[in-house]
Amino acid sequence: MSKTLFTTENLPDGLIVKETFGMIQVTGTVEVSNKGIIRGMLQRNKNEYQEVIDSFVDSAPYEANAILGVQIATSSQQFSNGTFLYVTYIGTPAIVEQT
């Protein structure tokens, strides 16, 4: 089931919240340093940032068709094997319907 992410305080006109679920949180890692030629070629079709978003959406209950109040936090860390961005998504899954 497709889910819509809302970062606004209020839903658009014509939508109401029918049911909410417990808050969800997902943190993922995105390498932001140069990966080198070999790793770059092997992972050229990999979108780590999209994988974090997909993981967040997939962690919502199946019945939910929206995630409300989505907030994003980031931090970065440099290690000997590269620089990484940690992305955290937080939100409340819900069932949203048109009025």
C-alpha positions in Angstrom: 0.0 0.0 0.0 1.3 3.5 -0.9 1.8 5.9 2.0 1.9 9.7 1.9 4.4 11.6 4.1 3.1 14.8 5.7 5.6 17.3 7.3 3.0 20.0 7.9 1.2 20.8 11.2 -2.2 20.6 9.5 -3.6 18.2 6.9 -4.8 19.7 3.6 -8.4 20.7 3.4 -10.7 17.8 2.8 -8.7 15.2 4.7 -9.4 13.8 8.2 -7.5 11.4 10.5 -9.6 8.3 11.1 -7.0 6.4 13.2 -3.4 6.9 14.4 -0.8 4.3 15.4 2.3 4.5 17.7 5.1 6.8 16.6 7.8 5.2 14.4 11.5 6.0 14.1 14.1 4.8 11.7 17.8 5.7 11.5 19.8 4.9 8.4 23.3 5.4 7.2 24.3 7.1 4.0 28.0 7.2 2.9 28.8 10.7 1.7 32.5 10.3 1.1 34.1 9.4 -2.2 33.7 5.6 -2.5 36.5 5.0 -5.0 36.3 3.7 -8.5 35.6 0.0 -7.8 33.0 0.5 -5.1 31.5 3.4 -7.0 30.9 1.1 -10.1 29.6 -1.8 -8.0 27.1 0.5 -6.1 26.3 3.0 -8.9 22.6 2.1 -8.9 22.3 2.1 -5.1 20.5 5.1 -3.6 21.2 4.8 0.2 19.1 7.8 1.0 16.1 6.4 -0.8 16.7 3.1 1.1 16.4 5.0 4.4 13.1 6.6 3.3 11.7 3.2 2.1 12.7 1.6 5.4 10.8 4.3 7.3 7.7 3.9 5.2 7.9 0.1 5.4 8.0 0.3 9.2 4.5 1.8 9.4 1.6 -0.6 10.0 0.2 -2.0 6.7 -3.2 -0.4 7.3 -1.7 3.1 7.5 -1.9 5.2 4.4 -0.1 8.2 5.7 2.7 9.2 8.1 2.0 12.5 9.9 4.3 15.0 11.5 7.4 13.6 9.7 10.6 15.1 11.1 14.1 14.5 10.0 17.3 14.8 12.0 20.8 14.3 10.6 24.3 14.0 12.0 27.6 13.0 10.4 30.7 11.1 11.5 34.0 10.5 9.8 35.8 7.2 10.1 38.9 5.7 8.5 36.7 4.0 5.9 34.7 7.1 5.0 32.3 9.8 6.1 28.8 8.8 6.9 25.5 10.8 7.3 23.1 9.4 9.8 19.5 10.2 8.9 16.7 9.7 11.4 13.0 9.9 10.4 10.2 10.1 13.0 6.5 10.2 12.4 3.1 8.9 13.4 1.4 6.4 11.0 -2.3 7.1 10.4 -5.3 6.3 8.4 -6.3 9.4 6.5 -9.6 9.8 4.6 -11.2 12.4 2.4 -14.3 14.1 4.0 
